[in-house]
Amino acid sequence: MRIANLNNRLVLLRDGGAVDVHTASAGRYGPDPQSAFADWPGFCAWALTADGPAHAYATTDLGAPVPWPTQIFAIGLNYVRHAKESGLPLPEQPMVFTKYQSALTGPTGRIALTGDTVDWEVELVAVIGTPARHVDVASAWDYVAGLTVGQDFSDRAVQQAGSPAQFSLGKSFPGFAPIGPELVTIEEFDDPDDLRVMTELNGTVVQDSRTSDLVFSVPELIAYLSGIVTLLPGDLIFTGTPEGVGLGRTPPSYLADGDTVVTTIERIGSMRHDMYMPETLLTSSALIGRGAS
Protein backbone atom coordinates (compact mmCIF):
# COMPACT_ATOMS: atom_id res chain seq x y z
CA MET A 1 0.00 0.00 0.00
CA ARG A 2 1.14 3.51 -0.84
CA ILE A 3 -0.43 6.54 0.79
CA ALA A 4 0.28 10.19 0.22
CA ASN A 5 -0.71 13.76 1.01
CA LEU A 6 -2.21 15.32 -2.12
CA ASN A 7 -3.09 18.99 -1.71
CA ASN A 8 -3.51 18.37 2.04
CA ARG A 9 -5.85 15.42 1.52
CA LEU A 10 -5.15 11.77 2.35
CA VAL A 11 -4.97 9.57 -0.76
CA LEU A 12 -4.13 6.03 -1.77
CA LEU A 13 -1.80 5.81 -4.76
CA ARG A 14 -2.66 3.02 -7.18
CA ASP A 15 -2.88 2.37 -10.91
CA GLY A 16 -0.87 5.52 -11.58
CA GLY A 17 -3.46 7.71 -9.90
CA ALA A 18 -4.73 8.88 -6.53
CA VAL A 19 -7.85 7.65 -4.70
CA ASP A 20 -9.29 10.23 -2.30
CA VAL A 21 -9.64 8.40 1.04
CA HIS A 22 -12.35 10.62 2.55
CA THR A 23 -14.58 10.13 -0.49
CA ALA A 24 -13.88 6.41 -0.93
CA SER A 25 -14.44 5.66 2.78
CA ALA A 26 -17.65 7.73 2.95
CA GLY A 27 -16.05 9.93 5.58
CA ARG A 28 -14.66 7.16 7.80
CA TYR A 29 -11.07 8.29 7.14
CA GLY A 30 -9.55 11.53 5.93
CA PRO A 31 -9.41 14.09 4.54
CA ASP A 32 -6.65 15.04 7.03
CA PRO A 33 -3.43 13.31 5.80
CA GLN A 34 -2.67 12.39 9.42
CA SER A 35 -6.07 10.79 10.10
CA ALA A 36 -5.04 7.24 9.16
CA PHE A 37 -2.82 7.02 12.25
CA ALA A 38 -5.77 7.42 14.62
CA ASP A 39 -6.71 3.82 13.70
CA TRP A 40 -3.85 2.45 11.66
CA PRO A 41 -4.85 -1.26 11.85
CA GLY A 42 -8.44 -0.39 10.90
CA PHE A 43 -7.29 1.88 8.09
CA CYS A 44 -5.04 -0.84 6.65
CA ALA A 45 -7.89 -3.38 6.75
CA TRP A 46 -10.21 -0.93 4.98
CA ALA A 47 -7.60 0.02 2.37
CA LEU A 48 -7.17 -3.61 1.27
CA THR A 49 -10.65 -3.57 -0.25
CA ALA A 50 -11.11 0.17 -0.77
CA ASP A 51 -12.83 1.05 -4.00
CA GLY A 52 -12.87 4.38 -5.75
CA PRO A 53 -11.70 6.12 -8.92
CA ALA A 54 -7.98 6.84 -9.23
CA HIS A 55 -7.44 10.35 -10.59
CA ALA A 56 -4.33 11.68 -12.29
CA TYR A 57 -2.24 14.03 -10.16
CA ALA A 58 0.84 16.21 -10.35
CA THR A 59 3.80 15.17 -8.20
CA THR A 60 4.33 18.83 -7.35
CA ASP A 61 1.00 18.72 -5.48
CA LEU A 62 2.28 16.09 -3.03
CA GLY A 63 3.07 17.24 0.50
CA ALA A 64 4.77 15.57 3.43
CA PRO A 65 2.97 12.20 3.85
CA VAL A 66 3.12 12.69 7.64
CA PRO A 67 2.77 16.45 8.11
CA TRP A 68 2.24 16.70 11.88
CA PRO A 69 4.11 13.96 13.78
CA THR A 70 4.09 14.20 17.55
CA GLN A 71 7.77 13.22 17.77
CA ILE A 72 10.67 13.24 15.31
CA PHE A 73 13.76 11.23 16.20
CA ALA A 74 17.02 11.36 14.25
CA ILE A 75 20.04 9.10 14.51
CA GLY A 76 23.65 10.19 14.05
CA LEU A 77 26.63 8.15 12.82
CA ASN A 78 24.41 5.21 11.93
CA TYR A 79 26.20 3.98 8.79
CA VAL A 80 29.49 2.13 9.11
CA ARG A 81 31.22 3.96 6.25
CA HIS A 82 29.83 7.36 7.32
CA ALA A 83 31.38 6.92 10.76
CA LYS A 84 34.69 6.11 9.06
CA GLU A 85 34.57 9.21 6.82
CA SER A 86 33.83 11.27 9.94
CA GLY A 87 36.91 9.81 11.65
CA LEU A 88 34.82 8.58 14.56
CA PRO A 89 34.39 5.14 16.14
CA LEU A 90 31.15 3.23 15.67
CA PRO A 91 28.67 4.19 18.40
CA GLU A 92 27.96 1.59 21.07
CA GLN A 93 24.34 2.73 21.26
CA PRO A 94 22.21 4.90 18.97
CA MET A 95 23.18 8.58 18.94
CA VAL A 96 19.78 10.33 19.13
CA PHE A 97 18.78 13.93 18.50
CA THR A 98 15.62 15.54 17.08
CA LYS A 99 14.46 17.58 14.16
CA TYR A 100 11.57 19.89 14.98
CA GLN A 101 8.16 19.66 13.33
CA SER A 102 8.43 23.15 11.80
CA ALA A 103 11.32 21.87 9.63
CA LEU A 104 9.05 19.43 7.76
CA THR A 105 8.20 20.05 4.13
CA GLY A 106 7.09 18.03 1.13
CA PRO A 107 9.01 16.18 -1.58
CA THR A 108 9.37 19.09 -4.02
CA GLY A 109 9.90 22.83 -3.91
CA ARG A 110 12.43 25.48 -2.97
CA ILE A 111 14.37 25.49 0.29
CA ALA A 112 16.18 28.55 1.64
CA LEU A 113 19.82 28.13 2.59
CA THR A 114 20.85 29.61 5.92
CA GLY A 115 24.51 30.18 5.10
CA ASP A 116 27.40 28.63 3.22
CA THR A 117 27.74 25.44 5.31
CA VAL A 118 24.44 23.66 4.59
CA ASP A 119 24.99 19.94 3.96
CA TRP A 120 22.93 17.11 2.43
CA GLU A 121 22.06 13.80 4.14
CA VAL A 122 19.77 11.23 2.51
CA GLU A 123 17.89 9.21 5.14
CA LEU A 124 15.42 6.35 5.25
CA VAL A 125 12.54 7.47 7.48
CA ALA A 126 10.49 4.92 9.43
CA VAL A 127 6.95 5.93 10.42
CA ILE A 128 5.37 4.40 13.52
CA GLY A 129 1.88 2.92 13.06
CA THR A 130 0.84 1.76 16.53
CA PRO A 131 1.98 2.78 20.05
CA ALA A 132 5.30 1.12 20.89
CA ARG A 133 6.72 0.67 24.38
CA HIS A 134 9.40 -1.88 25.38
CA VAL A 135 9.30 -3.51 21.94
CA ASP A 136 11.72 -6.33 21.18
CA VAL A 137 13.77 -6.40 18.00
CA ALA A 138 12.04 -9.51 16.64
CA SER A 139 8.60 -7.85 16.57
CA ALA A 140 9.62 -4.24 15.85
CA TRP A 141 8.57 -4.21 12.18
CA ASP A 142 5.00 -4.90 13.35
CA TYR A 143 4.90 -1.38 14.80
CA VAL A 144 5.98 0.34 11.58
CA ALA A 145 3.30 1.90 9.37
CA GLY A 146 5.72 2.27 6.49
CA LEU A 147 8.84 3.88 5.11
CA THR A 148 9.47 7.13 3.28
CA VAL A 149 12.36 9.17 1.91
CA GLY A 150 13.93 11.96 3.98
CA GLN A 151 16.69 14.55 3.79
CA ASP A 152 18.42 15.74 6.96
CA PHE A 153 19.62 19.11 5.68
CA SER A 154 22.12 20.47 8.20
CA ASP A 155 23.71 23.88 8.76
CA ARG A 156 27.06 22.59 9.96
CA ALA A 157 28.16 25.92 11.46
CA VAL A 158 25.06 26.06 13.67
CA GLN A 159 25.16 22.31 14.35
CA GLN A 160 28.75 22.42 15.59
CA ALA A 161 28.57 25.69 17.54
CA GLY A 162 29.24 25.49 21.26
CA SER A 163 30.78 22.87 23.47
CA PRO A 164 29.21 20.41 23.63
CA ALA A 165 27.55 20.94 20.26
CA GLN A 166 23.76 20.85 20.07
CA PHE A 167 22.64 19.21 16.82
CA SER A 168 18.89 19.84 16.71
CA LEU A 169 18.68 23.57 15.91
CA GLY A 170 21.20 23.38 13.06
CA LYS A 171 19.06 20.65 11.49
CA SER A 172 15.66 22.28 11.98
CA PHE A 173 15.54 25.44 9.89
CA PRO A 174 12.38 25.71 7.75
CA GLY A 175 12.44 23.05 5.04
CA PHE A 176 15.38 21.14 6.52
CA ALA A 177 13.30 17.97 7.00
CA PRO A 178 11.63 17.16 3.68
CA ILE A 179 9.91 13.77 3.47
CA GLY A 180 8.01 11.94 0.73
CA PRO A 181 6.93 11.47 -1.94
CA GLU A 182 4.75 8.78 -0.34
CA LEU A 183 4.53 6.37 2.57
CA VAL A 184 5.09 2.75 1.52
CA THR A 185 3.99 -0.10 3.76
CA ILE A 186 6.39 -2.91 4.61
CA GLU A 187 4.80 -5.66 2.50
CA GLU A 188 5.79 -3.68 -0.61
CA PHE A 189 9.49 -4.43 0.00
CA ASP A 190 11.36 -7.64 -0.74
CA ASP A 191 13.76 -6.79 2.10
CA PRO A 192 13.08 -3.57 4.05
CA ASP A 193 16.50 -3.91 5.71
CA ASP A 194 18.40 -3.56 2.42
CA LEU A 195 17.39 -0.56 0.30
CA ARG A 196 19.51 1.61 -1.98
CA VAL A 197 19.70 5.25 -0.83
CA MET A 198 21.06 8.07 -3.01
CA THR A 199 21.60 11.82 -3.17
CA GLU A 200 22.26 13.59 -6.46
CA LEU A 201 23.57 17.14 -6.52
CA ASN A 202 23.07 18.94 -9.83
CA GLY A 203 22.90 15.57 -11.59
CA THR A 204 26.00 14.09 -9.93
CA VAL A 205 25.63 11.22 -7.45
CA VAL A 206 27.19 12.28 -4.14
CA GLN A 207 25.74 9.56 -1.88
CA ASP A 208 25.06 5.97 -2.93
CA SER A 209 24.75 3.27 -0.31
CA ARG A 210 22.40 0.65 1.12
CA THR A 211 20.55 0.47 4.41
CA SER A 212 22.21 -2.89 5.05
CA ASP A 213 25.21 -0.73 6.09
CA LEU A 214 23.27 0.68 9.05
CA VAL A 215 24.98 0.25 12.41
CA PHE A 216 21.58 -0.04 14.10
CA SER A 217 18.74 -1.39 11.95
CA VAL A 218 15.20 -0.03 12.01
CA PRO A 219 14.06 -2.80 14.41
CA GLU A 220 17.04 -2.15 16.68
CA LEU A 221 16.27 1.58 16.74
CA ILE A 222 12.62 0.95 17.61
CA ALA A 223 13.60 -1.44 20.39
CA TYR A 224 16.09 1.07 21.81
CA LEU A 225 13.83 4.12 21.60
CA SER A 226 10.73 2.34 22.89
CA GLY A 227 12.69 1.21 25.93
CA ILE A 228 13.02 4.87 26.92
CA VAL A 229 9.99 6.69 25.48
CA THR A 230 6.60 5.71 24.10
CA LEU A 231 6.59 5.84 20.32
CA LEU A 232 3.28 7.18 19.02
CA PRO A 233 1.41 6.60 15.75
CA GLY A 234 2.78 8.93 13.10
CA ASP A 235 6.13 9.47 14.83
CA LEU A 236 9.12 9.70 12.48
CA ILE A 237 12.54 8.11 12.87
CA PHE A 238 15.23 9.53 10.56
CA THR A 239 17.58 6.55 10.59
CA GLY A 240 20.87 8.22 9.68
CA THR A 241 22.85 9.03 6.55
CA PRO A 242 25.55 7.12 4.66
CA GLU A 243 28.96 8.31 3.50
CA GLY A 244 29.29 11.08 0.93
CA VAL A 245 28.17 14.14 2.88
CA GLY A 246 29.79 17.48 2.10
CA LEU A 247 31.46 17.72 5.50
CA GLY A 248 33.39 14.50 4.84
CA ARG A 249 34.97 15.74 1.61
CA THR A 250 38.44 17.23 1.17
CA PRO A 251 37.97 20.12 1.17
CA PRO A 252 34.40 20.21 2.58
CA SER A 253 31.74 21.03 0.00
CA TYR A 254 28.35 22.55 0.76
CA LEU A 255 25.13 23.59 -0.95
CA ALA A 256 25.02 26.86 -2.88
CA ASP A 257 22.44 29.14 -4.45
CA GLY A 258 20.84 27.43 -7.46
CA ASP A 259 21.76 23.86 -6.51
CA THR A 260 19.26 21.05 -7.11
CA VAL A 261 19.14 18.09 -4.73
CA VAL A 262 17.43 14.83 -5.75
CA THR A 263 16.97 12.27 -2.97
CA THR A 264 16.02 8.69 -3.89
CA ILE A 265 15.34 5.43 -2.08
CA GLU A 266 14.52 2.38 -4.16
CA ARG A 267 10.90 1.19 -4.18
CA ILE A 268 9.80 4.42 -2.47
CA GLY A 269 10.64 7.20 -4.92
CA SER A 270 12.47 10.49 -5.27
CA MET A 271 12.29 14.02 -3.91
CA ARG A 272 13.59 17.08 -5.73
CA HIS A 273 14.47 20.39 -4.08
CA ASP A 274 15.94 23.60 -5.45
CA MET A 275 18.14 25.44 -2.99
CA TYR A 276 18.35 29.22 -2.92
CA MET A 277 20.20 31.82 -0.91
CA PRO A 278 17.90 34.62 0.29
CA GLU A 279 18.90 38.01 -1.01
CA THR A 280 19.56 39.25 2.52
CA LEU A 281 22.24 36.58 2.94
CA LEU A 282 23.70 36.97 -0.54
CA THR A 283 24.51 40.58 0.29
CA SER A 284 25.27 40.11 3.97
CA SER A 285 28.60 39.94 5.75
CA ALA A 286 26.98 37.27 7.93
CA LEU A 287 28.39 34.63 5.58
CA ILE A 288 31.95 35.64 6.31
CA GLY A 289 33.66 33.28 8.71
CA ARG A 290 30.98 30.57 8.53
CA GLY A 291 33.25 27.92 7.07
CA ALA A 292 33.41 24.35 8.37
CA SER A 293 34.85 23.84 11.80
Residue pairs with C-beta under 8 A, 6 or more apart in sequence:
1 12
1 44
1 47
1 48
1 146
1 184
1 185
1 187
1 188
2 12
2 13
2 14
2 182
2 183
2 184
2 185
2 188
3 10
3 11
3 12
3 13
3 21
3 36
3 47
3 65
3 146
3 182
3 183
4 10
4 11
4 12
4 13
4 18
4 33
4 62
4 65
4 180
4 181
4 182
4 183
5 11
5 33
5 62
5 63
5 64
5 65
5 67
5 106
5 180
6 18
6 20
6 57
6 61
6 62
6 63
7 61
7 63
8 31
8 33
8 63
8 67
9 20
9 21
9 22
9 30
9 31
9 33
10 20
10 21
10 22
10 29
10 30
10 31
10 32
10 33
10 34
10 35
10 36
11 18
11 19
11 20
11 21
11 57
12 18
12 19
12 21
12 24
12 47
12 50
13 19
13 182
14 54
15 54
16 54
16 56
17 53
17 54
17 55
17 56
17 57
18 54
18 55
18 56
18 57
19 50
19 52
19 53
19 54
19 55
20 30
20 31
20 52
20 55
21 29
21 30
21 31
21 35
21 36
21 50
22 29
22 30
22 31
23 30
23 52
24 50
24 51
24 52
25 46
25 50
28 46
29 35
29 36
29 39
29 43
29 46
30 36
33 63
33 64
33 65
33 66
33 67
34 66
34 67
34 68
34 234
36 43
36 145
37 43
37 66
37 129
37 145
37 233
37 234
38 233
40 129
40 130
40 145
40 233
41 129
41 130
44 185
59 107
59 108
59 181
60 108
60 109
62 106
62 107
62 108
62 180
62 181
62 182
63 106
63 107
63 180
64 104
64 105
64 106
64 107
64 178
64 179
64 180
65 127
65 148
65 179
65 180
65 181
65 182
65 183
66 127
66 148
66 179
66 183
66 234
66 236
67 104
68 101
68 234
69 101
69 104
69 127
69 234
69 235
69 236
70 232
70 234
70 235
71 98
71 229
71 231
71 232
71 235
71 236
72 98
72 99
72 100
72 101
72 104
72 177
72 235
72 236
72 238
73 96
73 98
73 221
73 225
73 235
73 236
73 237
73 238
74 96
74 97
74 98
74 99
74 123
74 152
74 167
74 171
74 237
74 238
74 240
75 94
75 95
75 96
75 216
75 221
75 237
75 238
75 239
75 240
76 91
76 95
76 96
76 97
76 167
76 240
77 83
77 86
77 88
77 90
77 91
77 95
77 215
77 240
78 91
78 94
78 95
78 214
78 215
78 216
78 239
78 240
78 241
79 209
79 213
79 214
79 215
79 240
79 241
79 242
79 243
80 90
80 213
80 215
81 209
81 213
81 242
81 243
82 240
82 241
82 242
82 243
82 244
82 245
82 248
83 89
83 90
83 91
83 215
84 243
85 243
85 244
85 245
85 248
86 247
86 248
90 215
91 215
93 224
94 216
94 220
94 221
94 224
94 225
96 225
97 167
97 168
97 171
98 168
98 172
99 152
99 168
99 171
99 172
99 176
99 177
99 238
100 168
100 172
102 172
102 174
103 171
103 172
103 173
103 174
103 175
103 176
103 177
104 177
104 178
104 179
105 111
105 174
105 175
105 177
105 178
106 178
106 179
106 180
106 181
107 149
107 178
107 179
107 180
107 181
107 269
107 270
107 271
107 272
108 180
108 181
108 271
108 272
108 273
109 175
109 178
109 273
109 274
110 273
110 274
110 275
110 276
111 153
111 174
111 175
111 176
111 178
111 273
111 274
111 275
111 276
112 173
112 174
112 175
112 275
112 276
112 277
112 278
113 255
113 256
113 257
113 275
113 276
113 277
113 278
113 281
114 155
114 158
114 173
114 281
115 155
115 157
115 158
115 281
115 286
115 287
115 290
116 254
116 256
116 287
116 290
116 291
117 155
117 156
117 157
117 252
117 254
117 290
117 291
117 292
118 153
118 154
118 155
118 156
118 254
118 255
118 275
119 153
119 154
119 155
119 156
119 245
119 246
119 247
119 254
119 255
120 151
120 153
120 199
120 201
120 206
120 207
120 245
120 246
120 255
120 261
120 263
121 151
121 152
121 153
121 154
121 199
121 207
121 241
121 245
122 149
122 150
122 151
122 197
122 198
122 199
122 207
122 241
122 242
122 263
122 264
122 265
123 149
123 150
123 151
123 152
123 197
123 238
123 239
123 240
123 241
124 147
124 149
124 150
124 195
124 197
124 211
124 218
124 239
124 265
125 147
125 148
125 149
125 150
125 179
125 236
125 237
125 238
125 239
126 144
126 147
126 218
126 221
126 222
126 236
126 237
126 239
127 144
127 145
127 146
127 147
127 148
127 183
127 234
127 235
127 236
127 237
128 143
128 144
128 145
128 222
128 231
128 232
128 233
128 234
128 235
128 236
128 237
129 143
129 144
129 145
129 146
129 233
130 142
130 143
130 145
130 233
131 230
131 231
131 232
131 233
132 140
132 143
132 222
132 225
132 226
132 230
132 231
133 226
133 230
133 231
134 226
134 227
135 143
135 222
135 223
135 226
135 227
135 231
136 223
137 219
137 220
137 222
137 223
138 219
140 218
140 219
140 220
140 222
140 223
141 186
141 192
141 218
141 219
143 222
143 226
143 231
144 186
144 218
144 222
145 183
145 185
145 233
145 234
146 183
146 184
146 185
146 186
147 183
147 184
147 186
147 189
147 192
147 195
147 265
147 268
148 179
148 180
148 181
148 182
148 183
148 184
148 268
149 179
149 180
149 181
149 263
149 264
149 265
149 268
149 269
149 270
149 271
150 177
150 178
150 179
150 236
150 238
150 263
151 176
151 177
151 178
151 199
151 261
151 263
151 271
151 273
152 171
152 176
152 177
152 238
152 241
153 171
153 173
153 175
153 176
153 177
153 178
153 255
154 170
154 171
154 176
155 170
155 171
155 173
155 176
156 170
156 246
156 247
156 252
156 254
156 292
156 293
157 170
157 290
157 291
157 292
157 293
158 169
158 170
159 165
159 166
159 167
159 169
159 170
159 171
160 170
160 293
161 170
171 177
175 273
177 238
178 263
178 271
178 273
179 236
179 271
180 269
180 271
181 268
181 269
181 270
181 271
182 268
182 269
184 267
184 268
186 192
188 267
189 195
189 267
192 218
193 211
193 212
193 214
193 217
193 218
194 210
194 211
194 212
195 210
195 211
195 265
195 266
195 267
195 268
196 208
196 209
196 210
196 264
196 265
196 266
197 207
197 208
197 209
197 210
197 211
197 242
197 264
197 265
197 266
198 205
198 207
198 208
198 209
198 263
198 264
198 265
199 205
199 206
199 207
199 244
199 261
199 262
199 263
199 264
200 206
200 261
200 262
200 263
200 264
201 255
201 259
201 260
201 261
202 259
202 260
203 260
206 244
206 246
207 241
207 242
207 243
207 244
207 245
208 242
208 244
209 242
209 243
209 244
211 217
211 218
211 239
213 242
214 239
214 240
215 240
216 224
218 237
218 239
221 237
221 239
222 231
222 237
225 231
225 237
246 252
246 253
246 254
246 255
247 292
252 291
252 292
254 292
255 261
255 275
256 275
256 277
257 275
257 276
257 277
257 282
258 274
258 275
258 276
259 274
259 275
260 272
260 273
260 274
260 275
261 272
261 273
261 275
262 270
262 271
262 272
263 270
263 271
263 272
263 273
264 270
264 271
281 287
